[in-house]
Amino acid sequence: MQELLAIDEALALVLERVEPLPAEAVRVAAAAGRVLAAPASAAVALPPFASSAMDGYAVRAADVPATLPVVARIAAGRPAPRALAPDETMAIATGGVVPEGADAVIPIEYVVEHDNDVEFPAAVDVGANVRPRGGDVRAGEPVVDGGVRLGPAQLGALSAAGIAEVACARRPRAAVLTTGTELRSPGEPLAAGQVYEANGTILAAALAAAGADVDVLPPVPDDEDAHRRALERGLGADVLVSSGGVSVGPHDLVREVSRSLGVEEVFWRVAVKPGKPIAFGVRGRTLVFGLPGNPVSSLVGFELFVRPAVLALQGLRDPGPHFHVGRLVIGLRRNEGRDELVRARSSVDSEGVVLEPLRGQESHMIARAAAADALVFVPRGAGELAAGEPARFLRLS
C-alpha cells in the first residue's frame, strides 16, 4: 500500500501542479479580495501637491518669531491665491495647498490672533506640518506589488494614487460535488440511514472566501454512472472538490471513476488526522481534490491543501497555509503515526493567544466544530504537547 505522505510533501505536490490563471482588467472599486497580477503604479504623485497637515498658518520659517499680517485664507480643495511673500502669512486648513514661498505651517493653537494679524511666539523648523508633494509615493512608482490580495488598505492606496483599473488574476471557477446515497438536503424528512448534507455548504463557503466562483453540483448517489456524469461536469472547472467516496469501501467510487475520466492521481492518503484518505489529481489544468466524507476531515483537507491551491491559482505570493502561535490550556497527546489538527477555541490574554481544545474531536462531530475558530497542529511523535507550551495553529475563517 502507498506510504502516507507528510503534509508538507503533499502540499508541495499540489502547488507544483498549479498554473496561475490569466489576468483580466478589474475596476478598483470592484477589486476587493482579488489578487494583483502585476504591480500597480501611481498615476499621480501622492500627495499631488504640498499640503498642510494641520489647521494653522503658512509661513516662511525665517520670518518667525514675529507678528505677521494675514493676507489670505486657503480652504481645502482650493488653490492658493498667490505665492507667499516675506513677512506675511496665510491661514490654511488641513489638506490645503501650501502656497509657493511658504515652507512651514504653524498650528492654530500655537499662535495668538489679533484681528488680521497673528503673533508667532516661537521659531519653527523648515518643513514643519507640511506634507511634501510625492512624500507618500511619486508618479510612476509602485503602490501595491503583484501577488498581493487586495483589502481595504490596498484599495484605498490605489484609489488615492489615481488608479481606476488594475490587472488581476481571473477568479478560479470551482465545482463542489458531494457523494453518498444517504445524503438529503436540510429541510427534507430523513428516512432510516439518511443524514443531512453539510459538506457542500462547508466547501462552497470556504471556496468563495478564498476568491473562487463556485458551482455546487447536486449530490450524487453511490452509482457509477451518476458519479461519471457529475465528475465529468465538474472537470470543466479550474478546481473540482468532491467529498466522500475516496476510501476503500465498496461504494467509494470517486477515485476509480476519476481515473476512467483521465484524471492523473498525484497522491492518495496523507499522514494527517482527521483527513487521511485525501486524494489529489489533475486533468489538464484542472485541479481535482477528493476529500473524505466526514465533515471535519473535509474541512481540515480544505484548509491544508485546497485553500492554498485556490490562492496560488490567483497568483498570491504566499498562499499558505499560514500557521500562528498560541499557548495551550491543556495538554494534547501526540499521535505516533500522523500529524493531528485539533479543533480549539482561541482567546487573547496579556501574554498572547490562548488555545482551548474542544471536547469531542471525532471527525464526524461537525456541530461541536461550530464552536471552533482554530485548528491546533499537533506534530506526530511520542509524548504530548504540555499545557502552557507554545503550539502552532490555523485560524478558521
Long-range contacts (C-beta under 8 A, 24 or more apart in sequence): 2-267, 2-268, 2-269, 4-269, 4-270, 4-271, 4-276, 4-337, 4-338, 5-267, 5-269, 5-270, 5-271, 6-270, 6-271, 6-339, 7-270, 7-271, 7-272, 7-304, 7-339, 10-267, 10-270, 10-278, 10-280, 10-304, 10-305, 11-304, 11-305, 11-308, 11-321, 13-266, 13-267, 13-280, 14-266, 14-280, 14-287, 14-305, 14-308, 14-309, 15-308, 15-309, 15-312, 15-319, 17-266, 17-282, 17-287, 18-287, 18-309, 18-312, 18-313, 19-285, 19-313, 20-169, 20-312, 20-313, 20-314, 20-315, 21-169, 21-170, 21-171, 21-172, 21-238, 21-313, 21-314, 21-315, 22-169, 22-170, 23-167, 23-168, 23-169, 23-170, 24-167, 24-168, 24-169, 24-170, 25-165, 25-166, 25-167, 26-165, 26-166, 26-167, 26-168, 27-164, 27-165, 28-155, 28-158, 28-159, 28-163, 28-164, 28-165, 28-166, 29-159, 31-150, 31-155, 31-158, 31-166, 31-168, 32-150, 32-151, 32-152, 32-155, 33-149, 33-150, 33-151, 33-211, 34-149, 34-150, 34-166, 34-168, 34-169, 34-171, 34-211, 34-314, 35-147, 35-148, 35-149, 35-150, 35-168, 35-169, 35-211, 35-311, 35-314, 35-315, 35-316, 36-144, 36-145, 36-146, 36-147, 36-148, 36-150, 36-166, 36-167, 36-168, 36-315, 37-146, 37-167, 37-168, 37-169, 37-315, 38-146, 38-167, 39-142, 39-143, 39-144, 39-145, 39-146, 40-142, 40-143, 40-144, 40-158, 40-161, 40-163, 40-166, 40-167, 41-140, 41-141, 41-142, 41-143, 41-163, 42-137, 42-138, 42-139, 42-140, 42-141, 42-142, 42-143, 42-161, 42-162, 42-163, 43-139, 43-161, 43-162, 43-163, 44-139, 44-161, 44-162, 45-133, 45-134, 45-137, 45-138, 45-139, 46-134, 46-135, 46-136, 46-137, 46-160, 46-161, 47-131, 47-132, 47-133, 47-134, 47-135, 47-136, 48-133, 49-97, 49-98, 49-133, 50-97, 50-98, 50-130, 50-131, 50-132, 50-133, 51-95, 51-96, 51-97, 51-98, 51-130, 51-131, 52-92, 52-93, 52-94, 52-95, 52-96, 52-98, 52-105, 52-129, 52-130, 52-131, 53-94, 53-105, 53-129, 53-130, 53-131, 54-94, 54-105, 54-107, 54-108, 54-129, 55-92, 55-93, 55-94, 55-107, 55-108, 56-91, 56-92, 56-105, 56-106, 56-107, 56-108, 56-110, 56-111, 56-129, 57-89, 57-90, 57-91, 57-92, 57-105, 57-106, 57-108, 57-111, 57-118, 57-120, 58-84, 58-89, 58-90, 58-91, 58-92, 58-98, 58-99, 58-102, 58-104, 58-105, 59-84, 59-89, 59-102, 59-103, 59-104, 59-105, 59-106, 59-120, 59-124, 60-84, 60-86, 60-101, 60-102, 60-103, 60-104, 61-103, 61-104, 61-123, 61-124, 61-125, 61-126, 61-128, 63-87, 64-106, 64-120, 64-122, 64-123, 64-124, 65-120, 65-121, 65-122, 65-123, 66-119, 66-120, 67-114, 67-117, 67-118, 67-119, 67-120, 68-117, 68-118, 68-120, 69-116, 69-117, 70-116, 70-117, 70-118, 72-99, 74-99, 89-118, 89-120, 98-130, 102-130, 103-127, 103-130, 104-128, 104-129, 104-130, 105-129, 105-130, 137-161, 145-317, 146-315, 146-317, 147-315, 147-316, 147-317, 148-316, 148-317, 149-211, 149-311, 149-314, 149-316, 168-314, 169-313, 169-314, 169-315, 171-211, 171-212, 171-213, 171-314, 172-211, 172-212, 172-213, 172-237, 172-238, 172-239, 172-310, 172-313, 172-314, 173-212, 173-213, 173-215, 173-237, 173-238, 173-239, 174-207, 174-212, 174-213, 174-214, 174-215, 174-237, 174-238, 174-239, 174-240, 174-241, 174-310, 175-214, 175-215, 175-216, 175-217, 175-233, 175-234, 175-235, 175-236, 175-237, 175-239, 175-240, 175-241, 176-200, 176-203, 176-204, 176-207, 176-214, 176-215, 176-216, 176-217, 176-234, 176-241, 176-242, 176-243, 177-217, 177-219, 177-220, 177-230, 177-231, 177-234, 177-240, 177-241, 177-242, 177-243, 178-219, 178-220, 178-242, 178-243, 178-244, 178-293, 179-219, 179-220, 179-221, 179-222, 179-227, 179-242, 179-243, 179-244, 179-245, 179-253, 179-254, 179-293, 180-219, 180-221, 180-222, 180-244, 180-245, 180-251, 180-293, 181-221, 181-222, 181-223, 181-251, 183-219, 185-219, 198-295, 198-366, 199-243, 199-244, 199-291, 199-293, 199-295, 199-298, 200-243, 202-295, 202-298, 202-299, 202-302, 202-366, 203-241, 203-243, 203-291, 203-298, 203-302, 203-306, 206-299, 206-302, 206-303, 206-306, 206-307, 206-397, 207-239, 207-241, 207-306, 207-310, 209-397, 210-306, 210-307, 210-310, 210-311, 211-310, 211-311, 211-314, 212-238, 212-239, 212-310, 222-251, 222-253, 223-253, 224-253, 224-257, 227-253, 227-254, 227-257, 228-257, 228-260, 228-261, 231-257, 231-258, 231-261, 232-261, 235-261, 235-263, 235-283, 235-286, 235-288, 236-286, 237-286, 238-285, 238-286, 238-287, 238-313, 239-286, 239-287, 239-288, 239-289, 239-306, 239-309, 239-310, 239-313, 240-286, 240-287, 240-288, 240-289, 241-289, 241-291, 241-302, 241-306, 242-288, 242-289, 242-290, 242-291, 243-291, 243-292, 243-293, 243-298, 244-291, 244-292, 244-293, 245-290, 245-293, 246-277, 246-278, 246-279, 246-290, 246-291, 246-292, 246-293, 247-277, 247-292, 248-277, 254-279, 254-290, 255-279, 255-290, 258-288, 258-290, 263-288, 270-304, 271-337, 271-338, 271-339, 271-380, 272-300, 272-304, 272-338, 272-339, 272-340, 272-341, 273-335, 273-338, 273-339, 273-340, 273-341, 274-300, 274-341, 274-363, 275-300, 275-301, 275-304, 275-341, 275-363, 276-338, 278-305, 280-305, 287-313, 292-363, 294-363, 294-364, 295-363, 295-364, 295-366, 295-369, 296-343, 296-362, 296-363, 296-364, 296-365, 296-366, 296-369, 297-363, 299-369, 299-396, 300-341, 300-375, 303-341, 303-375, 303-394, 303-396, 304-341, 321-394, 322-394, 322-395, 323-377, 323-392, 323-393, 323-394, 324-353, 324-392, 324-393, 324-394, 324-395, 325-352, 325-353, 325-390, 325-391, 325-392, 325-393, 326-352, 326-353, 326-354, 326-355, 326-374, 326-376, 326-390, 326-391, 326-393, 327-351, 327-352, 327-353, 327-354, 327-355, 327-388, 327-389, 327-390, 327-391, 328-355, 328-357, 328-376, 328-385, 328-386, 328-387, 328-388, 328-389, 328-391, 329-354, 329-355, 329-356, 329-357, 329-387, 330-356, 330-357, 330-387, 331-384, 331-385, 331-386, 331-387, 332-357, 332-376, 332-378, 332-384, 332-385, 332-391, 333-383, 333-384, 334-378, 334-379, 334-380, 334-381, 334-382, 334-383, 334-384, 334-385, 335-378, 335-380, 336-380, 336-381, 336-382, 337-380, 338-380, 339-377, 339-378, 339-379, 339-380, 340-377, 340-378, 340-380, 341-375, 341-376, 341-377, 341-378, 341-394, 342-375, 342-376, 342-378, 343-368, 343-369, 343-371, 343-372, 343-374, 343-375, 343-376, 344-372, 344-373, 344-374, 344-375, 344-376, 344-393, 345-371, 345-372, 345-373, 345-374, 346-373, 346-374, 346-393, 346-395, 353-393, 355-391, 355-393, 372-396
